[in-house]
Amino acid sequence: MLRLKNVNTYYGKVHALKNVSLHLSEGEIVTLIGANGAGKTTILNTISGVIPAANGDILFLKEPIRTFSADRIVKLGISQVPEGRQVFKPLSVEDNLELGAYLRYRGREGKEEIGRSKEEVFRLFPRLEERRQQMAGTLSGGEQQMLAIGRALMAKPKLLLLDEPSMGLAPLVVQEIFRVVLKLRDEQGTTVLLVEQNAKAALKLADRGYVLETGKVILEGVASELLKNKEVERAYLGKDKKEIWER
């Protein structure tokens, strides 16, 4: 579904991604792990067109998208949930979801179909339905994360990019969000590329993983095998990490 080949991305003169190559097959959950500053978020931002890649190839459903604008990439079926949630705080839950479907409205898609997407979000996150008229800024951190994911789902993505969905959240809320990620994959066929601060939880959720270091992919493999890798365990897993997810 998605393939990056020898992708390089810069922040000014800083070489952030260095010949990064990776792929996702349809229906996979793939995670990116690595220390802060390794380039994980930059990969998501490069795929979604937020930051342009300097060179290399990015193919989505076999179509080259490296030079596409962010809105065009969303139209193709890629949605990103940014780190830190970034909901529209002065707006209601329902208005935030409506904004997620903005490009579908511009495409003259029927309100009825968009309404069904909204009801699907409420099915996945019942707490959002209970708070549909509440201002997003008054929600708890977990509810704001649910809303950020729900807003991304309103664009009907084939590929969902999730950036640090567990950040600052209680373990029970993280478990709920991870269960929804599995539902999206299993029930709707959504492919997921996940950046997650808790590497152990991410590898237990994912099918495959890539390990990044200073902008380079240094290791890749089946998630269950990466969990057993001594170098990965030493550098990223840690024996003191709380068990917040068991598939």
Secondary structure, DSSP 8 states (H G I E B T S, - for coil): -EEEEEEEEEETTEEEEEEEEEEE-TT-EEEEE-STTSSHHHHHHHHTTSS--SEEEEEETTEE-TT--HHHHHHHTEEEE-TT----TTSBHHHHHHHHTHHHHHTT--HHHHHHHHHHHHHH-HHHHHTTTSBGGGS-HHHHHHHHHHHHHTT--SEEEEE-TTTT--HHHHHHHHHHHHHHHHHH--EEEEE-S-HHHHHHH-SEEEEEETTEEEEEEEHHHHHH-HHHIIIII-TT-------
